């Protein structure tokens, strides 16, 4: 497995003659890898000649009061997992400057109809940071396909829309949310939960699954100590919210001060 620390190194690796006409499957990550990321890797390995993972904690997608400084950084363990999963190359920029060159540089403005809702209401600027870095990473890696987990459901829709709107020749492949046995959606931020909260945080999934109405779920979750930011019902492409209870339920809640998101098709 090659570890490439600069754009130049990546480009030299990418342009070797033996890789001519080979398809690249790409998994952008912020590290702190878990089995959910590895399931994206295994999808990519089945569909492409080469699989590339990037590890970059992208500062522009964190708000001023968010967890950029304490975001888990587990580089050695991450590289070990990727080696074992037979990834071909890891793009691990050696500094933020490798990705962001100027203060005043071009940014991608995501579709506002997709970003004024749900996460976007609580994390202003977040999706602009996400699509800008994903666009930059796509330009460096030039993949045929890129893989995103459905846990970050809105992110997936925003990235799909960017690819569509900017005519990028990349296929976006959604991959089902990977869950703990308890049902808790895997997330790098789950590391912030102590072992007791890690178990009880699965109630978010369980209550969403067992409830027939949004109001029933809201009531139960708040009794269990979840502080809801939103629990809403939308159609699959997030183009309209839905009355009634059939649709895709999306939720964000704090549990013991840790922010969790999840979604389920009902
Ligand atoms: O989902 C993530 O880990 C990040 O938002 C991404 C897509 C790697 C962009 O920084």
Boltz pocket constraint, residues with backbone or C-beta under 6 A from the ligand:
constraints:
  - pocket:
      binder: B
      contacts: [[A, 28], [A, 29], [A, 30], [A, 56], [A, 58], [A, 61], [A, 129], [A, 130], [A, 133], [A, 134], [A, 152], [A, 155]]
      max_distance: 6.0
